[in-house]
Amino acid sequence: MSSIKELKSVDLASYTIITTAIAVLFSIISSIVLTIGIGIISPAFVGGSIYLISTIVIGTLMYTVYNAFCQGYLYNVLAKKLNTIKMVFKDEKEIVKVTTTETAIIISMIMTIQVILLYLVSVFILPLLFNSVIQTLMLSGQETVAYSFYQILLLLSQPVTIAMIIFGTFIITFVFVLLGCYIYNIFANTGRGAIVNLSKEDNMTAIDSVDVLKLAIVFAVVGGILNLIVALISLISGGQITTLLANVVSGFIGAFIDGALIAIFYNFLAPKLGKLKLELIDQ
């Protein structure tokens, strides 16, 4: 039995907490792998590289808290003005379809607004940072490098560059999310859609757990095909076939691992930190 559910809003607290916790776990793993890699390549720098772990983890924590809260808040605001994301559930568990255009529009809008906010903040921060770097380079006799930094700052401050970044963010995000939704819907129609266990908590719907293998396969298929599209464009533009094959294979494998880890982390963290809560309205 199928049912259509509309995502009216996201619970900001649960979304921010669970998203941040998952990102922190990813940062811990990646920083440890990076430290091990540095140790293998340059054993003399192992001691110093250990400090990277705390830097990466704390940086990820701070950024993800802001980013997750911003995404959830923007979705809740835009959902009142735009068509919201709708999903078709089979037996109240398997997501067999996601609306394409509505999903692409609202996600690309969120990404574009975040880029605009980032730019507004960078207007005050980047000049100070770049001026400090340029002065340091000049004092150390690196005039050529300092001039390159100045050129970058000048380029980033141009209205045309700003407009291209904002417009490009919307277009690229829209296209890739739209394609991702189409790929997912085609794949899910074969009976291999993502499976989530849901429960009601007051007027919200909580995600109790996520099927690890199903989500990993979905990530691998969607991420792998999108990577294949990018690789084909690169090949047409003059890229190497060996690079294409490497990118496609790594795309499938990387997306599978990402999907599996996200599901594993969520299932581990949700009972401890709180489940993700969504306002899903039956249509």
N, C-alpha and C positions, 0 to 999 in steps of 0.2 A: 504494500500500500504506500502510495506516494503523497507527500504533502509539501506545500510551498511555504517557506518561512522568510519573512522580511527582517533584515537586520536594522532595527530602528535606532539602536544606540549601543555603546560599549561602556561597561562599568570602568571608570577611569582608574580606580584604586587597584582592582584586581588585574587589569590589563597592564598597568605600569609595573606592578610588583612581579608578576609572573614573567613578563617579557624581559625585565631587567635581570631577574635571577637566571633565566636561560642564557642570556647574553654573557653574564659573568662566568657561568660554567664554560661556555665556549672560549672566553678569553683566557681562563685558567689553562685549559687544554692547549690552546694555540701558543700561549706564552711559554709553557713547559716544553712543547715541541720545538719552539724557536730556540730556547736556551740549550736544549740537547743538540740541535743542529749547529749552533755556534760552537758548542763544546767539541763537537766532532771535527769541525773545520779549523777552529782556532782554540785549542785547549787552554791557552794562556789567558783568554778573555772570559772563561767560564764564570769566574768570581764576579766580574763586573756585570755580566749578562743576567745574573740572577736578579739583579735589581729591576730588570725589565719586567719581571713577573708582576711585582707590585704596581709598577707604573702602568702597565697595560690593563690590569684588572681594575685599578681605581679609575683610570681614564674611561674604561668601558662602562663602569658603574655610573659615573657622573653623566656621561653622554646619553646612555640609554634611558636613564630616568627622565631626562628632558625630552628626548626623542619620542619615547613611548607615550608620555603624558600628552605631548603636543599632537601626536597622531590620533590618539583617542579623542582628545578634545575637538580637534578639527573635524573628525568624522561626525561627532555628535552635532556640531554646528551645521555642517554641510548637509547632513541627513535631513534637516528640517527644510532645506531649500532645494535640494536636488533629489532625483530618483535614487533610492537606496539600493544596496546590494540585496538580491533575493537568491535563495538557494532551494533546490528541490531535494527533499530527503526521502529515501526509501526505507520504510520500516523504522522511521525516526532515528536512523543511525547513519546510513550511507548517503553521502552527498553525491548525487548523480548529475547535478547541473548547477552552474553558477551563471547568473546573468552577466552578459559580456560587456555591452556598451556602458551600462550603469556602473559596473565595477571599475572599468577602465577610466571613466570620467572622474569618479569621486576619488580614486587613488591618485590619479595624475594631478588633480586639484590639490590634494593634501601635500604631495611632493613639491609642487610648484610654490605653494604658500610657504613651506618650510625653507625652500631655497631663498625666497624673498626675505624671510626673517633672518636667515643666516647672513645674507648680504647686508641688511640694515645694521646688524651687529658688527660685521666685518668693516663697515665704513669707519667705525671708531677704533677698532682694535688693530686691523691690518696695517694702517699707516704707521702707528707707533712701533709695531713689531718690525716692519720692514725698515723703518728709519734707524732703529737700533742695530739691526743686522748690517745695513749699509755703512753706518758709521764705524762699526767694528771692523768690517772688511777694509774700509778706507784706511783706518789707522794701522791695520796689519799689512798694508801694501797690496791688497787684492783689488786694485781699481777695476779690472776687467769684470770680475765676478760681481762687484758692487754695482757696476753699470748694468749688468744683466738683471740683477734684482730690481733696479730702478725701472728698467724697461717692462718687467713683469707687472710691477705696481701700476705703471702708467697704462698698460694694456687693460688690466682689470678694472681700472677706474673709468674706462671709456663707456659712454651710454650704449653704443652699439654692442660691445662685448657683453654688457649686463643684460641687454634685451635678448641677445642670442642665447645666453645661458638659461634665462627664465623660459623663453619660448622653447628651447631645445629640451629642457627638463620635462615640460608638459607633453610635447610630441613624442619623445622617446619613451617616456613612462606609459603614455596612452597606448602606443603601438604594442609594446611588449606585454603589458597587462592584458590587452585585448587578445593578442595571439595566445598568451598563456591560458586565458579562460577558454578559448576555442579548443585548444589542445586538450585541456582538462576535460571538457564536456564530451569530446569525442572518445577519449580514453575511458571516462567514467561510464559511458553508455555500454561498455563491454562488461560491466559488472565489477570494475576494479577501482571504484571511487574511494575516497578517503572515508574512514569509518570513525565516528566519534560517539561516545556514550554520554547522553545528556540527562539532566535531571532538573526539576523545577525548584527554585529557591525564591519564594515570594513571587514578585512579578518578573523575575529574571530567569534565564536559562543558564545553568552551569554546565561546563564541559568537564565531566568526571574523568575521562581518560581518552586517549587516542590510540588507535591501532598502529603499532610501530611499523610493521612490514608494509601495510597499505600506504601509509604516508610516505615512507621511503621510496616505494615504487612510483608513486605519483610525482614526487619531487624529481626522481631520476628521469621520468618520461618528459615532463614539462620542461625542466631545466636542461635536459639533454637536447631536446629538439630546438629550443631557443638558442642554445649554444651552437647547434648545427647550422641554424639560419645565419648567425653572426659569422661563423666560419666560412660559409659559402660566399657571403658578401665580401669577406676578406680575401677569399681565393679569387673572386672576380676582379678585385682591386689589385691583384698581383701577389697575393700571399702564396706560400708554399703548401703543397698537398700534405707533406709530412706534418706541418704545423697544424693543418686543418684536422687531420686524424687524431693528433695528440690532444687538441682542444676538445674535440667531440667526446673522446674516450674519458678524458679527465672531467669533462662536464657531467657526463652520466654518473661516473663514480662519485664525484664530489657532491652532486645533488642527492644521490642515494644516501650517502653518509650524513649529510646535513639533515635530511628529512628524518632519518632514523634517530639521530641524536636529539633533534627537537622533540620528537614524540617521547623518547626515553626520559629526557630531562623534565618534560611536562608531567608525565605520569609519576615521576619521583617527587617533584616539587609541589604539585597541586594539593595533595593531602596535607602538606606541611605549611605552605604559605597561603593557601587559598586558591580555589578554582577560578578560572576565567569565567566571568559572568557577562552574558549578552542579553539584550532585549530583543528576543525573536518573536515576531508576531505572525500567527498563522493567517494565511491568505485564503 
